[in-house]
C-alpha cells in the first residue's frame, strides 16, 4: 500500500511537471508567434539597407570606372598629339639634315640657305608648341626652381580659375636659371605643359589677369602670359601687334588677329579679308 501511494505520488508529481512544462512551451510559442512579425519586419529592413549599401557601392565603382575611362581617353588623345608632334619634328630634322649636307658639300645657294634657316626656325618653334611664358612673377616666391611648377599651378588655379592635374605641367623654370646679378624686372618663368590642349586652355584664360593682379607685398603686379617662341619670331610678332593696334585705332570696326607663325589677318567692316606677313613690314 505504501508503495502504491508512493508511486501514485510520483506519478502525480511527473504529471504536474509535464503539465507545467507544456504550459511553458505553449507560452513560449505564443510569445514567439506574437513577436515574429516584428522580427520579420526588422529583418526585412536590415536586408533592404544591406541591398541599398551594395547598390551604392556598385554605383561608386561605376563612377570611378567612368572617371578612369575619361582619363584613359584623354591620355590616348595626348599620346596621339605627342606622336604627331614627334613625326613633324622628325620630318623637319630629316629635311634639315639633308640641307646641311648639301651646305657642307657646297651645293647650297643663297635661296636654299634661306630655306634651310626658315626650316630650322620653324622646327625650333614647333618644339616649343606646348610652352608658355609667365612674365612679371615676383622673384623668390617659388623658393627654388624645383618649386616653379607648384607656383604656376597655384597661379593658374587662383588667377585663371582653372584646376590642372598634377601631370599637366611637365616642367617650369626661370630664364636664366641662375640669378647672377640684381635685375630691374623678375626673370620670366618658362612652362612646358603635357599637352597642347592644356596650354590652349591656359592662354585663352589669360585675359582674367587684367582684373586679377598678383599680390607682391603692398603692391600689385600685373602678370602677363605669352607664347614661347624664338627671339626672331618675337621680333616679327612685335611688329604685327604694333600694326594691329594702329589698324584698330584707325577703324575700331575692323577685326585683326595675329596668326602663327607671323602673319596678321585683317577683316574689314565690309567683310573683306587681307593677310599681312611680318616680313613685309618695315
C-alpha positions, 0 to 999 in steps of 0.5 A: 500500500505504501508503495502504491501511494508512493508511486501514485505520488510520483506519478502525480508529481511527473504529471504536474511537471509535464503539465507545467512544462507544456504550459511553458512551451505553449507560452513560449510559442505564443510569445514567439508567434506574437513577436515574429512579425516584428522580427520579420519586419526588422529583418526585412529592413536590415536586408533592404539597407544591406541591398541599398549599401551594395547598390551604392557601392556598385554605383561608386565603382561605376563612377570611378570606372567612368572617371578612369575611362575619361582619363584613359581617353584623354591620355590616348588623345595626348599620346596621339598629339605627342606622336604627331608632334614627334613625326613633324619634328622628325620630318623637319630634322630629316629635311634639315639634315639633308640641307646641311649636307648639301651646305657642307658639300657646297651645293647650297645657294643663297635661296636654299640657305634661306630655306634651310634657316626658315626650316630650322626656325620653324622646327625650333618653334614647333618644339616649343608648341606646348610652352608658355611664358609667365612674365612679371612673377615676383622673384623668390616666391617659388623658393627654388626652381624645383618649386616653379611648377607648384607656383604656376599651378597655384597661379593658374588655379587662383588667377585663371580659375582653372584646376590642372592635374598634377601631370599637366605641367611637365616642367617650369623654370626661370630664364636664366636659371641662375640669378647672377646679378640684381635685375630691374624686372623678375626673370620670366618663368618658362612652362612646358605643359603635357599637352597642347590642349592644356596650354590652349586652355591656359592662354585663352584664360589669360585675359582674367589677369587684367582684373586679377593682379598678383599680390607682391607685398603692398603692391600689385603686379600685373602678370602677363602670359605669352607664347614661347617662341624664338627671339626672331619670331618675337621680333616679327610678332612685335611688329604685327601687334604694333600694326594691329593696334594702329589698324584698330585705332584707325577703324575700331570696326575692323577685326585683326588677329595675329596668326602663327607663325607671323602673319596678321589677318585683317577683316574689314567692316565690309567683310573683306579679308587681307593677310599681312606677313611680318616680313613685309613690314618695315 
